[in-house]
Amino acid sequence: MLRVLPQRPLATFEPADPLQAVLEEVRLHNYSQFPIYEHRTYRGLLTTNCVARWLAHRFARDELVEGETVRDAFGFVEPHERTVHLSRKVTVPQAIKKLSPPADGSLPPWR
């Protein structure tokens, strides 16, 4: 079992959750990545970079509204912001291989 990294509670969200809840996790725990699930199905990874791009877009249009949801910001996810799912039984060499980019620089599909 991989015990190299510290174990911390996982903060997950659904598309309909308020974006304010995500920002609260960033503030309280300094988290920068959040798995997004919809009805227990993984949909992708929301990152603080994605939220920053969404925020810049909204400010440029003067459209920032309280009550925005995760779904609103999730549209700004970039292809390189990918998730790799690993077993709890993964070894360190296996994890390094899975988390390393391919030698040709391409990114594997992640959804």
HELIX and SHEET records of a PDB file:
HELIX    1   1 LEU A   19  HIS A   29  1                                  11    
HELIX    2   2 THR A   48  ALA A   60  1                                  13    
HELIX    3   3 VAL A   70  PHE A   74  1                                   5    
HELIX    4   4 VAL A   92  LEU A   99  1                                   8    
SHEET    1   A 2 GLN A  33  GLU A  38  0                                        
SHEET    2   A 2 THR A  41  THR A  47 -1                                        
END                                                                             
